[in-house]
């Protein structure tokens, strides 16, 4: 049973992703926004927790290595889409969101292609930082509607700046993966 704990934590992040998106799609009453932020924080923390537990218990598994990046992509994608639903005319949000979504799809396709050739491209430290930047940006953007007045505007602006930073990191790590994988294509 102990060997399944990290994968259970990863599964929790997968299960929370559509729930968070559903909460964020609801009319934005402050308590719903707070619930969405709370669930997002739990899901984001599970990204760190599953890896920590796997290393501490020395039970890194192939299924865990596969599910962890999928869970991250599902969480980020669900939140970006849910936030985009309320920001359809906001190019400052949509442009970095599209960059992030397109990179995630391209890298997933690359990994799938390389797996067919028995080539494994490990997750880089830069990619872990990229995920952290994405989670930070999304957390700020999800939580901003809880605030009022100038604080809300500052949080939304800061969240957009963080999202652009995360998009830049996303492009950088995507280029790194394609360079590493190009010799096997």
C-alpha atoms as an extended CHARMM CRD file, in Angstrom:
* protein
*
       185  EXT
         1         1  UNK       CA              0.0000000000        0.0000000000        0.0000000000  PROA      1               0.0000000000
         2         2  UNK       CA              2.8360000000        2.3900000000        0.8730000000  PROA      2               0.0000000000
         3         3  UNK       CA              4.1580000000        2.2700000000       -2.7050000000  PROA      3               0.0000000000
         4         4  UNK       CA              0.8720000000        3.7190000000       -4.0140000000  PROA      4               0.0000000000
         5         5  UNK       CA              0.7940000000        6.8770000000       -1.8400000000  PROA      5               0.0000000000
         6         6  UNK       CA              2.7070000000        9.1820000000       -4.2520000000  PROA      6               0.0000000000
         7         7  UNK       CA              0.5690000000        8.0170000000       -7.1880000000  PROA      7               0.0000000000
         8         8  UNK       CA             -2.5740000000        8.5720000000       -5.1000000000  PROA      8               0.0000000000
         9         9  UNK       CA             -1.4370000000       12.1650000000       -4.4830000000  PROA      9               0.0000000000
        10        10  UNK       CA             -0.8690000000       12.5890000000       -8.2370000000  PROA      10              0.0000000000
        11        11  UNK       CA             -4.3280000000       11.1080000000       -8.8630000000  PROA      11              0.0000000000
        12        12  UNK       CA             -5.7710000000       13.6690000000       -6.4610000000  PROA      12              0.0000000000
        13        13  UNK       CA             -4.3190000000       16.4570000000       -8.6190000000  PROA      13              0.0000000000
        14        14  UNK       CA             -5.8630000000       14.8650000000      -11.7110000000  PROA      14              0.0000000000
        15        15  UNK       CA             -9.2560000000       14.5550000000       -9.9860000000  PROA      15              0.0000000000
        16        16  UNK       CA             -9.1440000000       18.1290000000       -8.6640000000  PROA      16              0.0000000000
        17        17  UNK       CA             -8.3860000000       19.6660000000      -12.0760000000  PROA      17              0.0000000000
        18        18  UNK       CA            -11.9170000000       19.4740000000      -13.5580000000  PROA      18              0.0000000000
        19        19  UNK       CA            -13.4470000000       20.3420000000      -10.1850000000  PROA      19              0.0000000000
        20        20  UNK       CA            -11.3420000000       23.5090000000       -9.9850000000  PROA      20              0.0000000000
        21        21  UNK       CA            -12.3080000000       24.4400000000      -13.5440000000  PROA      21              0.0000000000
        22        22  UNK       CA            -15.9800000000       23.8710000000      -12.7220000000  PROA      22              0.0000000000
        23        23  UNK       CA            -15.7550000000       26.1100000000       -9.6410000000  PROA      23              0.0000000000
        24        24  UNK       CA            -13.9590000000       28.8290000000      -11.6290000000  PROA      24              0.0000000000
        25        25  UNK       CA            -16.6560000000       28.7380000000      -14.3450000000  PROA      25              0.0000000000
        26        26  UNK       CA            -19.3710000000       29.5510000000      -11.8190000000  PROA      26              0.0000000000
        27        27  UNK       CA            -20.5930000000       33.1070000000      -11.2570000000  PROA      27              0.0000000000
        28        28  UNK       CA            -17.7860000000       34.7780000000       -9.4030000000  PROA      28              0.0000000000
        29        29  UNK       CA            -19.0400000000       35.1900000000       -5.8930000000  PROA      29              0.0000000000
        30        30  UNK       CA            -16.1590000000       35.6720000000       -3.4890000000  PROA      30              0.0000000000
        31        31  UNK       CA            -16.7890000000       32.4240000000       -1.6120000000  PROA      31              0.0000000000
        32        32  UNK       CA            -16.6970000000       30.4400000000       -4.8880000000  PROA      32              0.0000000000
        33        33  UNK       CA            -13.4980000000       32.1700000000       -5.9250000000  PROA      33              0.0000000000
        34        34  UNK       CA            -12.0020000000       31.4040000000       -2.5050000000  PROA      34              0.0000000000
        35        35  UNK       CA            -13.0520000000       27.7580000000       -2.8770000000  PROA      35              0.0000000000
        36        36  UNK       CA            -11.4330000000       27.6090000000       -6.3210000000  PROA      36              0.0000000000
        37        37  UNK       CA             -8.2360000000       29.1380000000       -4.9430000000  PROA      37              0.0000000000
        38        38  UNK       CA             -8.2240000000       26.7280000000       -1.9750000000  PROA      38              0.0000000000
        39        39  UNK       CA             -8.6350000000       23.7050000000       -4.2660000000  PROA      39              0.0000000000
        40        40  UNK       CA             -5.9690000000       25.0620000000       -6.6060000000  PROA      40              0.0000000000
        41        41  UNK       CA             -3.5180000000       25.4850000000       -3.7100000000  PROA      41              0.0000000000
        42        42  UNK       CA             -4.1410000000       21.8820000000       -2.6290000000  PROA      42              0.0000000000
        43        43  UNK       CA             -3.6470000000       20.6300000000       -6.1960000000  PROA      43              0.0000000000
        44        44  UNK       CA             -0.5050000000       22.7380000000       -6.6710000000  PROA      44              0.0000000000
        45        45  UNK       CA              0.9580000000       21.5600000000       -3.3770000000  PROA      45              0.0000000000
        46        46  UNK       CA              0.3060000000       17.9590000000       -4.4080000000  PROA      46              0.0000000000
        47        47  UNK       CA              2.7660000000       18.4800000000       -7.2850000000  PROA      47              0.0000000000
        48        48  UNK       CA              5.5500000000       18.9710000000       -4.7730000000  PROA      48              0.0000000000
        49        49  UNK       CA              4.1900000000       16.4130000000       -2.3030000000  PROA      49              0.0000000000
        50        50  UNK       CA              3.9930000000       13.4380000000       -4.6790000000  PROA      50              0.0000000000
        51        51  UNK       CA              7.6200000000       13.8620000000       -5.7600000000  PROA      51              0.0000000000
        52        52  UNK       CA              8.7860000000       14.4090000000       -2.1930000000  PROA      52              0.0000000000
        53        53  UNK       CA              7.0090000000       11.2910000000       -0.9580000000  PROA      53              0.0000000000
        54        54  UNK       CA              8.2960000000        9.1750000000       -3.8410000000  PROA      54              0.0000000000
        55        55  UNK       CA             11.8900000000       10.2360000000       -3.1420000000  PROA      55              0.0000000000
        56        56  UNK       CA             11.6140000000        9.8990000000        0.6470000000  PROA      56              0.0000000000
        57        57  UNK       CA              9.9950000000        6.4640000000        0.4140000000  PROA      57              0.0000000000
        58        58  UNK       CA             12.3270000000        5.4770000000       -2.4290000000  PROA      58              0.0000000000
        59        59  UNK       CA              9.3810000000        4.3250000000       -4.5420000000  PROA      59              0.0000000000
        60        60  UNK       CA              9.7320000000        6.1980000000       -7.8130000000  PROA      60              0.0000000000
        61        61  UNK       CA              7.6390000000        4.2710000000      -10.3430000000  PROA      61              0.0000000000
        62        62  UNK       CA              7.2650000000        4.3350000000      -14.1280000000  PROA      62              0.0000000000
        63        63  UNK       CA              3.5370000000        5.0870000000      -13.7560000000  PROA      63              0.0000000000
        64        64  UNK       CA              4.3540000000        7.9650000000      -11.4000000000  PROA      64              0.0000000000
        65        65  UNK       CA              6.9140000000        9.3880000000      -13.8420000000  PROA      65              0.0000000000
        66        66  UNK       CA              4.2480000000        9.2410000000      -16.5440000000  PROA      66              0.0000000000
        67        67  UNK       CA              1.3140000000       10.5780000000      -14.5030000000  PROA      67              0.0000000000
        68        68  UNK       CA              3.0610000000       13.5010000000      -12.7800000000  PROA      68              0.0000000000
        69        69  UNK       CA              3.6290000000       15.6550000000      -15.8890000000  PROA      69              0.0000000000
        70        70  UNK       CA              0.1740000000       14.6930000000      -17.1900000000  PROA      70              0.0000000000
        71        71  UNK       CA             -1.3820000000       15.8380000000      -13.9070000000  PROA      71              0.0000000000
        72        72  UNK       CA              0.5160000000       19.1350000000      -14.1260000000  PROA      72              0.0000000000
        73        73  UNK       CA             -0.6400000000       19.7180000000      -17.6980000000  PROA      73              0.0000000000
        74        74  UNK       CA             -4.2460000000       18.8730000000      -16.8230000000  PROA      74              0.0000000000
        75        75  UNK       CA             -4.2630000000       21.2820000000      -13.8810000000  PROA      75              0.0000000000
        76        76  UNK       CA             -2.6540000000       24.1340000000      -15.8260000000  PROA      76              0.0000000000
        77        77  UNK       CA             -4.8390000000       23.5560000000      -18.8920000000  PROA      77              0.0000000000
        78        78  UNK       CA             -8.0690000000       23.3160000000      -16.8900000000  PROA      78              0.0000000000
        79        79  UNK       CA             -7.2880000000       26.5410000000      -15.0390000000  PROA      79              0.0000000000
        80        80  UNK       CA             -6.2040000000       28.4380000000      -18.1540000000  PROA      80              0.0000000000
        81        81  UNK       CA             -9.3730000000       27.4230000000      -19.9870000000  PROA      81              0.0000000000
        82        82  UNK       CA            -11.6000000000       28.2680000000      -17.0260000000  PROA      82              0.0000000000
        83        83  UNK       CA             -9.9610000000       31.6680000000      -16.6110000000  PROA      83              0.0000000000
        84        84  UNK       CA            -10.1030000000       32.2920000000      -20.3770000000  PROA      84              0.0000000000
        85        85  UNK       CA            -13.8620000000       31.7150000000      -20.3310000000  PROA      85              0.0000000000
        86        86  UNK       CA            -14.2070000000       34.9350000000      -18.3460000000  PROA      86              0.0000000000
        87        87  UNK       CA            -11.5000000000       36.8370000000      -20.2430000000  PROA      87              0.0000000000
        88        88  UNK       CA            -12.4540000000       36.2900000000      -23.8850000000  PROA      88              0.0000000000
        89        89  UNK       CA            -11.4190000000       39.7910000000      -24.9140000000  PROA      89              0.0000000000
        90        90  UNK       CA             -8.2600000000       39.9880000000      -22.8120000000  PROA      90              0.0000000000
        91        91  UNK       CA             -5.3100000000       39.5340000000      -25.1920000000  PROA      91              0.0000000000
        92        92  UNK       CA             -2.8440000000       40.1670000000      -22.3500000000  PROA      92              0.0000000000
        93        93  UNK       CA             -4.1070000000       36.9090000000      -20.7880000000  PROA      93              0.0000000000
        94        94  UNK       CA             -4.9700000000       34.9090000000      -23.8960000000  PROA      94              0.0000000000
        95        95  UNK       CA             -1.6180000000       35.2970000000      -25.6810000000  PROA      95              0.0000000000
        96        96  UNK       CA              0.5430000000       33.7510000000      -22.9250000000  PROA      96              0.0000000000
        97        97  UNK       CA             -2.1870000000       31.1860000000      -22.1970000000  PROA      97              0.0000000000
        98        98  UNK       CA             -2.1050000000       30.0380000000      -25.8300000000  PROA      98              0.0000000000
        99        99  UNK       CA              1.7000000000       29.9200000000      -25.8030000000  PROA      99              0.0000000000
       100       100  UNK       CA              1.5940000000       27.7000000000      -22.7170000000  PROA      100             0.0000000000
       101       101  UNK       CA             -1.1170000000       25.4260000000      -24.1010000000  PROA      101             0.0000000000
       102       102  UNK       CA              0.5710000000       25.0010000000      -27.4800000000  PROA      102             0.0000000000
       103       103  UNK       CA              3.9540000000       24.1930000000      -25.9140000000  PROA      103             0.0000000000
       104       104  UNK       CA              2.4070000000       21.6170000000      -23.5990000000  PROA      104             0.0000000000
       105       105  UNK       CA              0.7330000000       19.8750000000      -26.5520000000  PROA      105             0.0000000000
       106       106  UNK       CA              3.8940000000       19.9840000000      -28.6770000000  PROA      106             0.0000000000
       107       107  UNK       CA              6.1260000000       18.6220000000      -25.9130000000  PROA      107             0.0000000000
       108       108  UNK       CA              3.5890000000       15.8870000000      -25.1250000000  PROA      108             0.0000000000
       109       109  UNK       CA              3.6060000000       14.9060000000      -28.7990000000  PROA      109             0.0000000000
       110       110  UNK       CA              7.4030000000       14.9000000000      -28.8330000000  PROA      110             0.0000000000
       111       111  UNK       CA              7.5470000000       12.7100000000      -25.7310000000  PROA      111             0.0000000000
       112       112  UNK       CA              5.0340000000       10.3040000000      -27.2460000000  PROA      112             0.0000000000
       113       113  UNK       CA              7.0150000000       10.0880000000      -30.4840000000  PROA      113             0.0000000000
       114       114  UNK       CA             10.2850000000        9.5520000000      -28.6610000000  PROA      114             0.0000000000
       115       115  UNK       CA              8.7410000000        6.9120000000      -26.3800000000  PROA      115             0.0000000000
       116       116  UNK       CA              7.9670000000        4.8960000000      -29.5160000000  PROA      116             0.0000000000
       117       117  UNK       CA             11.7150000000        4.9500000000      -30.2040000000  PROA      117             0.0000000000
       118       118  UNK       CA             12.4460000000        3.9840000000      -26.5920000000  PROA      118             0.0000000000
       119       119  UNK       CA             13.9800000000        7.4240000000      -25.9660000000  PROA      119             0.0000000000
       120       120  UNK       CA             13.1890000000        9.0350000000      -22.6250000000  PROA      120             0.0000000000
       121       121  UNK       CA             13.5910000000       12.7820000000      -22.2230000000  PROA      121             0.0000000000
       122       122  UNK       CA             13.7830000000       13.4010000000      -18.4780000000  PROA      122             0.0000000000
       123       123  UNK       CA             12.0560000000       16.3660000000      -16.8680000000  PROA      123             0.0000000000
       124       124  UNK       CA             14.5910000000       19.1420000000      -16.4610000000  PROA      124             0.0000000000
       125       125  UNK       CA             15.0320000000       21.3920000000      -13.4470000000  PROA      125             0.0000000000
       126       126  UNK       CA             14.0890000000       24.3280000000      -15.6960000000  PROA      126             0.0000000000
       127       127  UNK       CA             10.7920000000       22.5660000000      -16.5080000000  PROA      127             0.0000000000
       128       128  UNK       CA             10.0880000000       22.1840000000      -12.7920000000  PROA      128             0.0000000000
       129       129  UNK       CA             10.6680000000       25.9200000000      -12.3300000000  PROA      129             0.0000000000
       130       130  UNK       CA              8.4430000000       26.5680000000      -15.3480000000  PROA      130             0.0000000000
       131       131  UNK       CA              5.6450000000       24.6070000000      -13.6940000000  PROA      131             0.0000000000
       132       132  UNK       CA              6.1650000000       26.5400000000      -10.4570000000  PROA      132             0.0000000000
       133       133  UNK       CA              5.9380000000       29.8350000000      -12.3720000000  PROA      133             0.0000000000
       134       134  UNK       CA              2.7420000000       28.6740000000      -14.0780000000  PROA      134             0.0000000000
       135       135  UNK       CA              1.2160000000       27.6550000000      -10.7390000000  PROA      135             0.0000000000
       136       136  UNK       CA              2.1940000000       30.9730000000       -9.1210000000  PROA      136             0.0000000000
       137       137  UNK       CA              0.6790000000       32.9730000000      -11.9790000000  PROA      137             0.0000000000
       138       138  UNK       CA             -2.5200000000       30.9440000000      -11.9490000000  PROA      138             0.0000000000
       139       139  UNK       CA             -2.8400000000       31.1760000000       -8.1710000000  PROA      139             0.0000000000
       140       140  UNK       CA             -2.5860000000       34.9700000000       -8.2990000000  PROA      140             0.0000000000
       141       141  UNK       CA             -5.0580000000       35.2010000000      -11.1960000000  PROA      141             0.0000000000
       142       142  UNK       CA             -7.5240000000       32.8250000000       -9.5350000000  PROA      142             0.0000000000
       143       143  UNK       CA             -7.3410000000       34.6930000000       -6.2300000000  PROA      143             0.0000000000
       144       144  UNK       CA             -7.4070000000       38.2610000000       -7.5870000000  PROA      144             0.0000000000
       145       145  UNK       CA            -11.2410000000       38.5110000000       -7.7040000000  PROA      145             0.0000000000
       146       146  UNK       CA            -11.3540000000       37.9980000000       -3.9350000000  PROA      146             0.0000000000
       147       147  UNK       CA             -9.7240000000       41.4070000000       -3.5430000000  PROA      147             0.0000000000
       148       148  UNK       CA            -11.2990000000       44.8150000000       -4.0850000000  PROA      148             0.0000000000
       149       149  UNK       CA            -10.2420000000       48.0700000000       -5.6860000000  PROA      149             0.0000000000
       150       150  UNK       CA             -6.5790000000       48.8140000000       -6.2370000000  PROA      150             0.0000000000
       151       151  UNK       CA             -5.4920000000       45.5610000000       -4.5700000000  PROA      151             0.0000000000
       152       152  UNK       CA             -7.4620000000       43.5730000000       -7.1090000000  PROA      152             0.0000000000
       153       153  UNK       CA             -6.0310000000       45.5400000000      -10.0410000000  PROA      153             0.0000000000
       154       154  UNK       CA             -2.4960000000       45.0720000000       -8.6800000000  PROA      154             0.0000000000
       155       155  UNK       CA             -3.0580000000       41.3260000000       -8.2090000000  PROA      155             0.0000000000
       156       156  UNK       CA             -4.5190000000       40.9370000000      -11.7120000000  PROA      156             0.0000000000
       157       157  UNK       CA             -1.6450000000       42.9270000000      -13.2430000000  PROA      157             0.0000000000
       158       158  UNK       CA              0.9090000000       40.9430000000      -11.2430000000  PROA      158             0.0000000000
       159       159  UNK       CA             -0.7550000000       37.6970000000      -12.2970000000  PROA      159             0.0000000000
       160       160  UNK       CA             -0.5820000000       38.6850000000      -15.9670000000  PROA      160             0.0000000000
       161       161  UNK       CA              3.1000000000       39.6260000000      -15.6030000000  PROA      161             0.0000000000
       162       162  UNK       CA              3.7690000000       36.2680000000      -13.9320000000  PROA      162             0.0000000000
       163       163  UNK       CA              1.8390000000       34.4890000000      -16.6930000000  PROA      163             0.0000000000
       164       164  UNK       CA              4.0170000000       36.1530000000      -19.3580000000  PROA      164             0.0000000000
       165       165  UNK       CA              7.1140000000       35.1440000000      -17.3710000000  PROA      165             0.0000000000
       166       166  UNK       CA              5.7920000000       31.5770000000      -17.1840000000  PROA      166             0.0000000000
       167       167  UNK       CA              5.0820000000       31.6460000000      -20.9400000000  PROA      167             0.0000000000
       168       168  UNK       CA              8.6730000000       32.7410000000      -21.6130000000  PROA      168             0.0000000000
       169       169  UNK       CA              9.9630000000       29.9020000000      -19.4270000000  PROA      169             0.0000000000
       170       170  UNK       CA              7.5490000000       27.5710000000      -21.2140000000  PROA      170             0.0000000000
       171       171  UNK       CA              9.0180000000       28.4970000000      -24.5980000000  PROA      171             0.0000000000
       172       172  UNK       CA             12.5720000000       28.1570000000      -23.2640000000  PROA      172             0.0000000000
       173       173  UNK       CA             11.9830000000       24.6730000000      -21.8620000000  PROA      173             0.0000000000
       174       174  UNK       CA             10.1030000000       23.6510000000      -24.9860000000  PROA      174             0.0000000000
       175       175  UNK       CA             13.1010000000       24.6240000000      -27.1170000000  PROA      175             0.0000000000
       176       176  UNK       CA             15.3450000000       22.6520000000      -24.7380000000  PROA      176             0.0000000000
       177       177  UNK       CA             13.1710000000       19.5330000000      -25.1370000000  PROA      177             0.0000000000
       178       178  UNK       CA             13.0610000000       19.8400000000      -28.9190000000  PROA      178             0.0000000000
       179       179  UNK       CA             16.8400000000       20.2810000000      -29.0940000000  PROA      179             0.0000000000
       180       180  UNK       CA             17.3360000000       17.2000000000      -26.9130000000  PROA      180             0.0000000000
       181       181  UNK       CA             14.7990000000       15.1900000000      -28.9080000000  PROA      181             0.0000000000
       182       182  UNK       CA             15.7700000000       16.3920000000      -32.3910000000  PROA      182             0.0000000000
       183       183  UNK       CA             18.7110000000       13.9940000000      -32.6490000000  PROA      183             0.0000000000
       184       184  UNK       CA             16.2350000000       11.0950000000      -32.2480000000  PROA      184             0.0000000000
       185       185  UNK       CA             13.6580000000       12.2750000000      -34.7810000000  PROA      185             0.0000000000
